[in-house]
């Protein structure tokens, strides 16, 4: 393999890795702010910081710790507003 082909391969691999990191970062941020309605705000900020610092590894840990447990996601039958608050139509 000559030098040009080697550096081209490394360049393409690095571009793919950067795209994967960006996708993992965007997924964690999107999921934290749209799907995790019952998660405390401090924990949301913590997960975003973890996603920025450890992109792919942070997304993997987020998936294992938060997504698989489902403890912060609203169930399909749950209401967004509790019954104590008045309903405005």
N, CA, C and O atoms as a CHARMM CRD file, in Angstrom:
* protein
*
  356
    1    1 UNK  N      0.85800  -1.16800   0.00000 PROA 1      0.00000
    2    1 UNK  CA     0.00000   0.00000   0.00000 PROA 1      0.00000
    3    1 UNK  C      0.90900   1.23800   0.00000 PROA 1      0.00000
    4    1 UNK  O      1.81000   1.35900   0.83000 PROA 1      0.00000
    5    2 UNK  N      0.66500   2.12300  -0.91400 PROA 2      0.00000
    6    2 UNK  CA     1.51000   3.31600  -0.95000 PROA 2      0.00000
    7    2 UNK  C      1.02300   4.34700   0.07200 PROA 2      0.00000
    8    2 UNK  O     -0.01700   4.18300   0.71100 PROA 2      0.00000
    9    3 UNK  N      1.78900   5.37700   0.19600 PROA 3      0.00000
   10    3 UNK  CA     1.53700   6.39000   1.23000 PROA 3      0.00000
   11    3 UNK  C      0.22600   7.12800   1.01100 PROA 3      0.00000
   12    3 UNK  O     -0.48100   7.40800   1.97900 PROA 3      0.00000
   13    4 UNK  N     -0.11500   7.44600  -0.20800 PROA 4      0.00000
   14    4 UNK  CA    -1.34200   8.18400  -0.51000 PROA 4      0.00000
   15    4 UNK  C     -2.58500   7.35500  -0.16400 PROA 4      0.00000
   16    4 UNK  O     -3.54000   7.87600   0.41200 PROA 4      0.00000
   17    5 UNK  N     -2.56900   6.09500  -0.50800 PROA 5      0.00000
   18    5 UNK  CA    -3.71100   5.22900  -0.20600 PROA 5      0.00000
   19    5 UNK  C     -3.87600   5.05100   1.30300 PROA 5      0.00000
   20    5 UNK  O     -4.99600   5.01200   1.81300 PROA 5      0.00000
   21    6 UNK  N     -2.76500   4.94500   2.00200 PROA 6      0.00000
   22    6 UNK  CA    -2.81600   4.78900   3.45700 PROA 6      0.00000
   23    6 UNK  C     -3.44200   6.02000   4.11000 PROA 6      0.00000
   24    6 UNK  O     -4.34200   5.89800   4.94100 PROA 6      0.00000
   25    7 UNK  N     -2.95800   7.21400   3.72700 PROA 7      0.00000
   26    7 UNK  CA    -3.48800   8.43000   4.33600 PROA 7      0.00000
   27    7 UNK  C     -4.92700   8.69100   3.89500 PROA 7      0.00000
   28    7 UNK  O     -5.70400   9.27400   4.65100 PROA 7      0.00000
   29    8 UNK  N     -5.29000   8.27500   2.69900 PROA 8      0.00000
   30    8 UNK  CA    -6.68200   8.38900   2.26300 PROA 8      0.00000
   31    8 UNK  C     -7.59300   7.51100   3.09400 PROA 8      0.00000
   32    8 UNK  O     -8.69200   7.92000   3.46900 PROA 8      0.00000
   33    9 UNK  N     -7.13600   6.30500   3.38200 PROA 9      0.00000
   34    9 UNK  CA    -7.91500   5.39200   4.21500 PROA 9      0.00000
   35    9 UNK  C     -8.06100   5.93000   5.63000 PROA 9      0.00000
   36    9 UNK  O     -9.14600   5.87700   6.20900 PROA 9      0.00000
   37   10 UNK  N     -6.98500   6.44200   6.18100 PROA 10     0.00000
   38   10 UNK  CA    -7.03600   7.02300   7.53000 PROA 10     0.00000
   39   10 UNK  C     -7.96400   8.23000   7.55500 PROA 10     0.00000
   40   10 UNK  O     -8.71000   8.42600   8.51400 PROA 10     0.00000
   41   11 UNK  N     -7.91700   9.04100   6.49700 PROA 11     0.00000
   42   11 UNK  CA    -8.76700  10.22300   6.40500 PROA 11     0.00000
   43   11 UNK  C    -10.24200   9.81100   6.36600 PROA 11     0.00000
   44   11 UNK  O    -11.05300  10.38300   7.09500 PROA 11     0.00000
   45   12 UNK  N    -10.60000   8.84600   5.54400 PROA 12     0.00000
   46   12 UNK  CA   -11.98800   8.38800   5.46500 PROA 12     0.00000
   47   12 UNK  C    -12.45600   7.78200   6.78800 PROA 12     0.00000
   48   12 UNK  O    -13.59000   8.01000   7.20900 PROA 12     0.00000
   49   13 UNK  N    -11.59100   7.01600   7.43800 PROA 13     0.00000
   50   13 UNK  CA   -11.93800   6.44100   8.73500 PROA 13     0.00000
   51   13 UNK  C    -12.17600   7.53500   9.77000 PROA 13     0.00000
   52   13 UNK  O    -13.09700   7.43700  10.58000 PROA 13     0.00000
   53   14 UNK  N    -11.35000   8.57200   9.74500 PROA 14     0.00000
   54   14 UNK  CA   -11.52500   9.66300  10.71800 PROA 14     0.00000
   55   14 UNK  C    -12.80100  10.44600  10.44700 PROA 14     0.00000
   56   14 UNK  O    -13.46000  10.88600  11.38800 PROA 14     0.00000
   57   15 UNK  N    -13.16300  10.62900   9.17900 PROA 15     0.00000
   58   15 UNK  CA   -14.41500  11.31300   8.84800 PROA 15     0.00000
   59   15 UNK  C    -15.60600  10.49300   9.34200 PROA 15     0.00000
   60   15 UNK  O    -16.54600  11.04700   9.91200 PROA 15     0.00000
   61   16 UNK  N    -15.57000   9.18300   9.12800 PROA 16     0.00000
   62   16 UNK  CA   -16.65400   8.32200   9.60700 PROA 16     0.00000
   63   16 UNK  C    -16.76200   8.33500  11.13000 PROA 16     0.00000
   64   16 UNK  O    -17.86300   8.34400  11.68000 PROA 16     0.00000
   65   17 UNK  N    -15.62800   8.33500  11.79700 PROA 17     0.00000
   66   17 UNK  CA   -15.62500   8.38500  13.26000 PROA 17     0.00000
   67   17 UNK  C    -16.18700   9.71100  13.76200 PROA 17     0.00000
   68   17 UNK  O    -16.94200   9.73600  14.73400 PROA 17     0.00000
   69   18 UNK  N    -15.82600  10.80500  13.11200 PROA 18     0.00000
   70   18 UNK  CA   -16.36400  12.11100  13.51300 PROA 18     0.00000
   71   18 UNK  C    -17.86800  12.17600  13.28900 PROA 18     0.00000
   72   18 UNK  O    -18.58700  12.74900  14.10800 PROA 18     0.00000
   73   19 UNK  N    -18.35900  11.59600  12.18900 PROA 19     0.00000
   74   19 UNK  CA   -19.80000  11.58200  11.93800 PROA 19     0.00000
   75   19 UNK  C    -20.52700  10.73900  12.98600 PROA 19     0.00000
   76   19 UNK  O    -21.61500  11.10500  13.43200 PROA 19     0.00000
   77   20 UNK  N    -19.93600   9.62200  13.37400 PROA 20     0.00000
   78   20 UNK  CA   -20.51600   8.79100  14.41800 PROA 20     0.00000
   79   20 UNK  C    -20.55000   9.53100  15.75600 PROA 20     0.00000
   80   20 UNK  O    -21.53300   9.43800  16.49100 PROA 20     0.00000
   81   21 UNK  N    -19.49400  10.25700  16.07100 PROA 21     0.00000
   82   21 UNK  CA   -19.45600  11.02800  17.31400 PROA 21     0.00000
   83   21 UNK  C    -20.51000  12.12600  17.30400 PROA 21     0.00000
   84   21 UNK  O    -21.19200  12.34400  18.30500 PROA 21     0.00000
   85   22 UNK  N    -20.64200  12.81200  16.18600 PROA 22     0.00000
   86   22 UNK  CA   -21.64100  13.87400  16.08600 PROA 22     0.00000
   87   22 UNK  C    -23.04900  13.30200  16.21900 PROA 22     0.00000
   88   22 UNK  O    -23.90000  13.88500  16.89100 PROA 22     0.00000
   89   23 UNK  N    -23.29100  12.17100  15.58200 PROA 23     0.00000
   90   23 UNK  CA   -24.59700  11.52200  15.69700 PROA 23     0.00000
   91   23 UNK  C    -24.90500  11.10200  17.12400 PROA 23     0.00000
   92   23 UNK  O    -26.03300  11.27500  17.58700 PROA 23     0.00000
   93   24 UNK  N    -23.92100  10.55300  17.82700 PROA 24     0.00000
   94   24 UNK  CA   -24.12000  10.15200  19.21700 PROA 24     0.00000
   95   24 UNK  C    -24.41800  11.36300  20.09500 PROA 24     0.00000
   96   24 UNK  O    -25.29000  11.30500  20.96200 PROA 24     0.00000
   97   25 UNK  N    -23.70100  12.45100  19.87300 PROA 25     0.00000
   98   25 UNK  CA   -23.91000  13.67900  20.64400 PROA 25     0.00000
   99   25 UNK  C    -25.30300  14.24500  20.41500 PROA 25     0.00000
  100   25 UNK  O    -26.00100  14.59200  21.36800 PROA 25     0.00000
  101   26 UNK  N    -25.70600  14.33800  19.15800 PROA 26     0.00000
  102   26 UNK  CA   -27.02800  14.88300  18.83500 PROA 26     0.00000
  103   26 UNK  C    -28.12800  13.98300  19.39200 PROA 26     0.00000
  104   26 UNK  O    -29.13400  14.48000  19.89800 PROA 26     0.00000
  105   27 UNK  N    -27.94700  12.66200  19.30400 PROA 27     0.00000
  106   27 UNK  CA   -28.95900  11.74400  19.81600 PROA 27     0.00000
  107   27 UNK  C    -29.15800  11.90900  21.31700 PROA 27     0.00000
  108   27 UNK  O    -30.29300  11.96300  21.78900 PROA 27     0.00000
  109   28 UNK  N    -28.06300  11.99100  22.07200 PROA 28     0.00000
  110   28 UNK  CA   -28.18800  12.12000  23.53500 PROA 28     0.00000
  111   28 UNK  C    -28.86800  13.44000  23.88600 PROA 28     0.00000
  112   28 UNK  O    -29.76700  13.46500  24.72700 PROA 28     0.00000
  113   29 UNK  N    -28.45400  14.52900  23.25600 PROA 29     0.00000
  114   29 UNK  CA   -29.05100  15.83100  23.56900 PROA 29     0.00000
  115   29 UNK  C    -30.53100  15.84200  23.20500 PROA 29     0.00000
  116   29 UNK  O    -31.35700  16.31500  23.98600 PROA 29     0.00000
  117   30 UNK  N    -30.86800  15.33300  22.04200 PROA 30     0.00000
  118   30 UNK  CA   -32.27000  15.28200  21.61800 PROA 30     0.00000
  119   30 UNK  C    -33.09900  14.42800  22.57100 PROA 30     0.00000
  120   30 UNK  O    -34.18600  14.83300  22.98200 PROA 30     0.00000
  121   31 UNK  N    -32.59900  13.26400  22.91900 PROA 31     0.00000
  122   31 UNK  CA   -33.35300  12.35700  23.76900 PROA 31     0.00000
  123   31 UNK  C    -33.53400  12.92100  25.17400 PROA 31     0.00000
  124   31 UNK  O    -34.60400  12.78500  25.76700 PROA 31     0.00000
  125   32 UNK  N    -32.49800  13.54900  25.70100 PROA 32     0.00000
  126   32 UNK  CA   -32.58800  14.10500  27.05500 PROA 32     0.00000
  127   32 UNK  C    -33.65800  15.19000  27.11700 PROA 32     0.00000
  128   32 UNK  O    -34.44700  15.23000  28.06200 PROA 32     0.00000
  129   33 UNK  N    -33.69100  16.06100  26.12800 PROA 33     0.00000
  130   33 UNK  CA   -34.60400  17.19900  26.21200 PROA 33     0.00000
  131   33 UNK  C    -36.00000  16.93600  25.66700 PROA 33     0.00000
  132   33 UNK  O    -36.91500  17.71000  25.94800 PROA 33     0.00000
  133   34 UNK  N    -36.19500  15.87000  24.89700 PROA 34     0.00000
  134   34 UNK  CA   -37.53400  15.62600  24.36300 PROA 34     0.00000
  135   34 UNK  C    -38.23000  14.42100  24.98000 PROA 34     0.00000
  136   34 UNK  O    -39.44700  14.44600  25.16000 PROA 34     0.00000
  137   35 UNK  N    -37.49700  13.37800  25.30300 PROA 35     0.00000
  138   35 UNK  CA   -38.13300  12.14500  25.76900 PROA 35     0.00000
  139   35 UNK  C    -38.11200  11.97800  27.28200 PROA 35     0.00000
  140   35 UNK  O    -39.01100  11.35000  27.84100 PROA 35     0.00000
  141   36 UNK  N    -37.12600  12.51600  27.94200 PROA 36     0.00000
  142   36 UNK  CA   -36.96400  12.30500  29.39100 PROA 36     0.00000
  143   36 UNK  C    -37.66000  13.42400  30.15900 PROA 36     0.00000
  144   36 UNK  O    -37.01000  14.29300  30.74000 PROA 36     0.00000
  145   37 UNK  N    -38.99000  13.39100  30.15300 PROA 37     0.00000
  146   37 UNK  CA   -39.78600  14.46800  30.75500 PROA 37     0.00000
  147   37 UNK  C    -39.64200  14.52800  32.27800 PROA 37     0.00000
  148   37 UNK  O    -39.68300  15.61400  32.85600 PROA 37     0.00000
  149   38 UNK  N    -39.47700  13.39800  32.92000 PROA 38     0.00000
  150   38 UNK  CA   -39.43000  13.38800  34.38500 PROA 38     0.00000
  151   38 UNK  C    -38.02100  13.46700  34.95100 PROA 38     0.00000
  152   38 UNK  O    -37.84400  13.38700  36.16700 PROA 38     0.00000
  153   39 UNK  N    -37.01800  13.62200  34.10200 PROA 39     0.00000
  154   39 UNK  CA   -35.63700  13.71500  34.56900 PROA 39     0.00000
  155   39 UNK  C    -35.39700  15.11400  35.15600 PROA 39     0.00000
  156   39 UNK  O    -35.79700  16.11000  34.55400 PROA 39     0.00000
  157   40 UNK  N    -34.75200  15.19700  36.31400 PROA 40     0.00000
  158   40 UNK  CA   -34.44400  16.51400  36.88500 PROA 40     0.00000
  159   40 UNK  C    -33.51300  17.31300  35.96400 PROA 40     0.00000
  160   40 UNK  O    -32.69600  16.74300  35.24100 PROA 40     0.00000
  161   41 UNK  N    -33.65500  18.64100  36.00800 PROA 41     0.00000
  162   41 UNK  CA   -32.87300  19.50300  35.12200 PROA 41     0.00000
  163   41 UNK  C    -31.36900  19.36600  35.34600 PROA 41     0.00000
  164   41 UNK  O    -30.59100  19.42000  34.39300 PROA 41     0.00000
  165   42 UNK  N    -30.96600  19.19300  36.58300 PROA 42     0.00000
  166   42 UNK  CA   -29.53500  19.04600  36.87700 PROA 42     0.00000
  167   42 UNK  C    -28.98500  17.78500  36.21200 PROA 42     0.00000
  168   42 UNK  O    -27.87700  17.79300  35.67600 PROA 42     0.00000
  169   43 UNK  N    -29.74900  16.72300  36.24800 PROA 43     0.00000
  170   43 UNK  CA   -29.31100  15.48100  35.61800 PROA 43     0.00000
  171   43 UNK  C    -29.28800  15.61000  34.09600 PROA 43     0.00000
  172   43 UNK  O    -28.43300  15.01700  33.43900 PROA 43     0.00000
  173   44 UNK  N    -30.21600  16.37800  33.53100 PROA 44     0.00000
  174   44 UNK  CA   -30.19800  16.62600  32.08700 PROA 44     0.00000
  175   44 UNK  C    -28.91300  17.33900  31.68100 PROA 44     0.00000
  176   44 UNK  O    -28.26900  16.96900  30.69900 PROA 44     0.00000
  177   45 UNK  N    -28.55100  18.35500  32.43900 PROA 45     0.00000
  178   45 UNK  CA   -27.32200  19.09600  32.14600 PROA 45     0.00000
  179   45 UNK  C    -26.10600  18.19000  32.29500 PROA 45     0.00000
  180   45 UNK  O    -25.17400  18.25600  31.49300 PROA 45     0.00000
  181   46 UNK  N    -26.11600  17.35600  33.30800 PROA 46     0.00000
  182   46 UNK  CA   -25.00900  16.41800  33.51500 PROA 46     0.00000
  183   46 UNK  C    -24.85800  15.47400  32.32800 PROA 46     0.00000
  184   46 UNK  O    -23.73700  15.23200  31.88100 PROA 46     0.00000
  185   47 UNK  N    -25.95500  14.93700  31.80900 PROA 47     0.00000
  186   47 UNK  CA   -25.87300  14.02400  30.66500 PROA 47     0.00000
  187   47 UNK  C    -25.40200  14.74100  29.40400 PROA 47     0.00000
  188   47 UNK  O    -24.69100  14.15100  28.59000 PROA 47     0.00000
  189   48 UNK  N    -25.78800  15.99900  29.23200 PROA 48     0.00000
  190   48 UNK  CA   -25.31300  16.75600  28.07000 PROA 48     0.00000
  191   48 UNK  C    -23.81000  16.98900  28.16900 PROA 48     0.00000
  192   48 UNK  O    -23.10100  16.87600  27.16900 PROA 48     0.00000
  193   49 UNK  N    -23.32200  17.31200  29.35200 PROA 49     0.00000
  194   49 UNK  CA   -21.87300  17.51200  29.54800 PROA 49     0.00000
  195   49 UNK  C    -21.12800  16.19800  29.30700 PROA 49     0.00000
  196   49 UNK  O    -20.07500  16.19100  28.67000 PROA 49     0.00000
  197   50 UNK  N    -21.66700  15.09800  29.80700 PROA 50     0.00000
  198   50 UNK  CA   -21.04000  13.79400  29.57700 PROA 50     0.00000
  199   50 UNK  C    -21.01300  13.48500  28.08000 PROA 50     0.00000
  200   50 UNK  O    -20.02700  12.94800  27.57300 PROA 50     0.00000
  201   51 UNK  N    -22.09300  13.82200  27.37300 PROA 51     0.00000
  202   51 UNK  CA   -22.13900  13.57600  25.92800 PROA 51     0.00000
  203   51 UNK  C    -21.10900  14.41700  25.19400 PROA 51     0.00000
  204   51 UNK  O    -20.50600  13.93700  24.23400 PROA 51     0.00000
  205   52 UNK  N    -20.89000  15.65600  25.61300 PROA 52     0.00000
  206   52 UNK  CA   -19.87400  16.50200  24.97800 PROA 52     0.00000
  207   52 UNK  C    -18.46300  15.98900  25.24400 PROA 52     0.00000
  208   52 UNK  O    -17.61100  16.02700  24.35700 PROA 52     0.00000
  209   53 UNK  N    -18.21600  15.51500  26.44500 PROA 53     0.00000
  210   53 UNK  CA   -16.86300  15.09600  26.80100 PROA 53     0.00000
  211   53 UNK  C    -16.50300  13.70200  26.28100 PROA 53     0.00000
  212   53 UNK  O    -15.36700  13.46800  25.86900 PROA 53     0.00000
  213   54 UNK  N    -17.46100  12.78500  26.29800 PROA 54     0.00000
  214   54 UNK  CA   -17.16100  11.39200  25.98000 PROA 54     0.00000
  215   54 UNK  C    -18.06300  10.85200  24.87400 PROA 54     0.00000
  216   54 UNK  O    -18.53800   9.72200  24.98200 PROA 54     0.00000
  217   55 UNK  N    -18.30500  11.59400  23.85000 PROA 55     0.00000
  218   55 UNK  CA   -19.28900  11.35300  22.78800 PROA 55     0.00000
  219   55 UNK  C    -19.82000   9.92800  22.68500 PROA 55     0.00000
  220   55 UNK  O    -20.91900   9.65700  23.16800 PROA 55     0.00000
  221   56 UNK  N    -19.09100   9.02500  22.08400 PROA 56     0.00000
  222   56 UNK  CA   -19.60300   7.67100  21.83500 PROA 56     0.00000
  223   56 UNK  C    -19.71700   6.88100  23.13500 PROA 56     0.00000
  224   56 UNK  O    -20.72600   6.21500  23.36600 PROA 56     0.00000
  225   57 UNK  N    -18.71700   6.94500  23.96500 PROA 57     0.00000
  226   57 UNK  CA   -18.76200   6.24300  25.24500 PROA 57     0.00000
  227   57 UNK  C    -19.87100   6.81500  26.13400 PROA 57     0.00000
  228   57 UNK  O    -20.57300   6.06200  26.80900 PROA 57     0.00000
  229   58 UNK  N    -20.02700   8.12700  26.13600 PROA 58     0.00000
  230   58 UNK  CA   -21.09800   8.75800  26.90500 PROA 58     0.00000
  231   58 UNK  C    -22.47200   8.33400  26.42100 PROA 58     0.00000
  232   58 UNK  O    -23.37300   8.11100  27.22900 PROA 58     0.00000
  233   59 UNK  N    -22.64200   8.21900  25.09700 PROA 59     0.00000
  234   59 UNK  CA   -23.92400   7.77100  24.54200 PROA 59     0.00000
  235   59 UNK  C    -24.20600   6.32600  24.92800 PROA 59     0.00000
  236   59 UNK  O    -25.35000   5.97200  25.21400 PROA 59     0.00000
  237   60 UNK  N    -23.18400   5.50000  24.93900 PROA 60     0.00000
  238   60 UNK  CA   -23.35700   4.09900  25.34200 PROA 60     0.00000
  239   60 UNK  C    -23.76400   4.00200  26.80900 PROA 60     0.00000
  240   60 UNK  O    -24.67800   3.25300  27.15500 PROA 60     0.00000
  241   61 UNK  N    -23.09400   4.75000  27.66000 PROA 61     0.00000
  242   61 UNK  CA   -23.42500   4.73400  29.09000 PROA 61     0.00000
  243   61 UNK  C    -24.82500   5.29200  29.30300 PROA 61     0.00000
  244   61 UNK  O    -25.58300   4.76300  30.11500 PROA 61     0.00000
  245   62 UNK  N    -25.17900   6.36100  28.58000 PROA 62     0.00000
  246   62 UNK  CA   -26.52600   6.93800  28.66800 PROA 62     0.00000
  247   62 UNK  C    -27.57800   5.89900  28.28500 PROA 62     0.00000
  248   62 UNK  O    -28.60000   5.76500  28.95800 PROA 62     0.00000
  249   63 UNK  N    -27.32500   5.17400  27.21500 PROA 63     0.00000
  250   63 UNK  CA   -28.28000   4.15600  26.78200 PROA 63     0.00000
  251   63 UNK  C    -28.45000   3.07100  27.84600 PROA 63     0.00000
  252   63 UNK  O    -29.57000   2.65500  28.14200 PROA 63     0.00000
  253   64 UNK  N    -27.34800   2.62300  28.40800 PROA 64     0.00000
  254   64 UNK  CA   -27.41400   1.53900  29.39100 PROA 64     0.00000
  255   64 UNK  C    -28.06500   2.00600  30.69200 PROA 64     0.00000
  256   64 UNK  O    -28.88700   1.29300  31.26800 PROA 64     0.00000
  257   65 UNK  N    -27.69800   3.19900  31.15300 PROA 65     0.00000
  258   65 UNK  CA   -28.18100   3.67000  32.45600 PROA 65     0.00000
  259   65 UNK  C    -29.59800   4.23200  32.37900 PROA 65     0.00000
  260   65 UNK  O    -30.42100   3.94300  33.24700 PROA 65     0.00000
  261   66 UNK  N    -29.89400   5.03400  31.35200 PROA 66     0.00000
  262   66 UNK  CA   -31.16800   5.75100  31.32700 PROA 66     0.00000
  263   66 UNK  C    -32.18800   5.09400  30.40300 PROA 66     0.00000
  264   66 UNK  O    -33.30400   4.80300  30.83400 PROA 66     0.00000
  265   67 UNK  N    -31.83500   4.85700  29.16300 PROA 67     0.00000
  266   67 UNK  CA   -32.80900   4.38000  28.18200 PROA 67     0.00000
  267   67 UNK  C    -33.32400   2.98500  28.49100 PROA 67     0.00000
  268   67 UNK  O    -34.52200   2.73100  28.37000 PROA 67     0.00000
  269   68 UNK  N    -32.45400   2.08800  28.88200 PROA 68     0.00000
  270   68 UNK  CA   -32.89300   0.70900  29.14300 PROA 68     0.00000
  271   68 UNK  C    -33.77600   0.61600  30.37200 PROA 68     0.00000
  272   68 UNK  O    -34.65900  -0.24000  30.44500 PROA 68     0.00000
  273   69 UNK  N    -33.54100   1.49900  31.34600 PROA 69     0.00000
  274   69 UNK  CA   -34.38400   1.46200  32.54200 PROA 69     0.00000
  275   69 UNK  C    -35.74000   2.10300  32.28300 PROA 69     0.00000
  276   69 UNK  O    -36.75000   1.64300  32.81600 PROA 69     0.00000
  277   70 UNK  N    -35.77900   3.15300  31.47700 PROA 70     0.00000
  278   70 UNK  CA   -37.03500   3.81900  31.14800 PROA 70     0.00000
  279   70 UNK  C    -37.69100   4.52100  32.31500 PROA 70     0.00000
  280   70 UNK  O    -38.89000   4.79700  32.27000 PROA 70     0.00000
  281   71 UNK  N    -36.93400   4.81900  33.36100 PROA 71     0.00000
  282   71 UNK  CA   -37.55800   5.37900  34.56400 PROA 71     0.00000
  283   71 UNK  C    -37.96500   6.84200  34.41200 PROA 71     0.00000
  284   71 UNK  O    -38.79600   7.32100  35.18400 PROA 71     0.00000
  285   72 UNK  N    -37.41200   7.56200  33.44500 PROA 72     0.00000
  286   72 UNK  CA   -37.75000   8.97500  33.28100 PROA 72     0.00000
  287   72 UNK  C    -38.72500   9.22100  32.13700 PROA 72     0.00000
  288   72 UNK  O    -39.22800  10.33500  31.99200 PROA 72     0.00000
  289   73 UNK  N    -38.99800   8.21900  31.33200 PROA 73     0.00000
  290   73 UNK  CA   -39.89300   8.40500  30.19800 PROA 73     0.00000
  291   73 UNK  C    -41.33900   8.26400  30.63900 PROA 73     0.00000
  292   73 UNK  O    -41.66200   7.47700  31.52800 PROA 73     0.00000
  293   74 UNK  N    -42.20200   9.04500  29.99800 PROA 74     0.00000
  294   74 UNK  CA   -43.62000   8.93100  30.28900 PROA 74     0.00000
  295   74 UNK  C    -44.18900   7.72900  29.55200 PROA 74     0.00000
  296   74 UNK  O    -43.83900   7.46700  28.40100 PROA 74     0.00000
  297   75 UNK  N    -45.04700   7.02100  30.21200 PROA 75     0.00000
  298   75 UNK  CA   -45.70000   5.88900  29.59200 PROA 75     0.00000
  299   75 UNK  C    -46.79300   6.41400  28.65000 PROA 75     0.00000
  300   75 UNK  O    -47.23900   7.54800  28.82300 PROA 75     0.00000
  301   76 UNK  N    -47.23200   5.63600  27.67000 PROA 76     0.00000
  302   76 UNK  CA   -48.23100   6.13100  26.71000 PROA 76     0.00000
  303   76 UNK  C    -49.53200   6.60200  27.35000 PROA 76     0.00000
  304   76 UNK  O    -50.15300   7.52300  26.82100 PROA 76     0.00000
  305   77 UNK  N    -49.96900   6.02400  28.44500 PROA 77     0.00000
  306   77 UNK  CA   -51.21700   6.42400  29.07600 PROA 77     0.00000
  307   77 UNK  C    -51.09200   7.56900  30.06000 PROA 77     0.00000
  308   77 UNK  O    -52.09900   8.10700  30.52000 PROA 77     0.00000
  309   78 UNK  N    -49.86400   7.94800  30.38700 PROA 78     0.00000
  310   78 UNK  CA   -49.66700   9.00500  31.38200 PROA 78     0.00000
  311   78 UNK  C    -49.95200  10.36900  30.78400 PROA 78     0.00000
  312   78 UNK  O    -49.71900  10.61900  29.60200 PROA 78     0.00000
  313   79 UNK  N    -50.46300  11.24500  31.64100 PROA 79     0.00000
  314   79 UNK  CA   -50.70600  12.61600  31.21100 PROA 79     0.00000
  315   79 UNK  C    -49.49300  13.46200  31.53500 PROA 79     0.00000
  316   79 UNK  O    -48.73700  13.16800  32.46000 PROA 79     0.00000
  317   80 UNK  N    -49.31800  14.52600  30.75100 PROA 80     0.00000
  318   80 UNK  CA   -48.20000  15.41800  31.00800 PROA 80     0.00000
  319   80 UNK  C    -48.46900  16.27000  32.24300 PROA 80     0.00000
  320   80 UNK  O    -47.55700  16.53500  33.02600 PROA 80     0.00000
  321   81 UNK  N    -49.71800  16.70100  32.42000 PROA 81     0.00000
  322   81 UNK  CA   -50.09200  17.51200  33.57500 PROA 81     0.00000
  323   81 UNK  C    -50.70500  16.61900  34.63800 PROA 81     0.00000
  324   81 UNK  O    -51.52200  15.75300  34.32500 PROA 81     0.00000
  325   82 UNK  N    -50.31700  16.82100  35.90200 PROA 82     0.00000
  326   82 UNK  CA   -50.95600  16.04700  36.96200 PROA 82     0.00000
  327   82 UNK  C    -52.41700  16.45800  37.13500 PROA 82     0.00000
  328   82 UNK  O    -52.83200  17.51400  36.65600 PROA 82     0.00000
  329   83 UNK  N    -53.18400  15.62800  37.81400 PROA 83     0.00000
  330   83 UNK  CA   -54.61400  15.87900  37.97700 PROA 83     0.00000
  331   83 UNK  C    -54.90600  17.09000  38.85200 PROA 83     0.00000
  332   83 UNK  O    -56.00600  17.63900  38.79100 PROA 83     0.00000
  333   84 UNK  N    -53.93500  17.52200  39.67200 PROA 84     0.00000
  334   84 UNK  CA   -54.15200  18.65900  40.56500 PROA 84     0.00000
  335   84 UNK  C    -54.17300  19.98600  39.83400 PROA 84     0.00000
  336   84 UNK  O    -54.77200  20.94200  40.32800 PROA 84     0.00000
  337   85 UNK  N    -53.54400  20.07800  38.68300 PROA 85     0.00000
  338   85 UNK  CA   -53.49800  21.35500  37.97200 PROA 85     0.00000
  339   85 UNK  C    -54.76200  21.52200  37.13800 PROA 85     0.00000
  340   85 UNK  O    -55.28200  20.55200  36.58700 PROA 85     0.00000
  341   86 UNK  N    -55.25300  22.74900  37.04700 PROA 86     0.00000
  342   86 UNK  CA   -56.48000  22.96700  36.25900 PROA 86     0.00000
  343   86 UNK  C    -56.20600  22.79100  34.76400 PROA 86     0.00000
  344   86 UNK  O    -55.12700  23.12900  34.27600 PROA 86     0.00000
  345   87 UNK  N    -57.17200  22.27300  34.06500 PROA 87     0.00000
  346   87 UNK  CA   -57.07900  22.08800  32.61900 PROA 87     0.00000
  347   87 UNK  C    -57.59600  23.33500  31.92700 PROA 87     0.00000
  348   87 UNK  O    -58.70800  23.78500  32.20500 PROA 87     0.00000
  349   88 UNK  N    -56.80900  23.89100  31.04000 PROA 88     0.00000
  350   88 UNK  CA   -57.23400  25.07600  30.27700 PROA 88     0.00000
  351   88 UNK  C    -57.45000  24.62500  28.84000 PROA 88     0.00000
  352   88 UNK  O    -56.56200  24.04000  28.22000 PROA 88     0.00000
  353   89 UNK  N    -58.63800  24.90300  28.32000 PROA 89     0.00000
  354   89 UNK  CA   -58.97000  24.50000  26.95300 PROA 89     0.00000
  355   89 UNK  C    -59.03400  25.68300  26.04600 PROA 89     0.00000
  356   89 UNK  O    -59.30200  25.53400  24.85400 PROA 89     0.00000
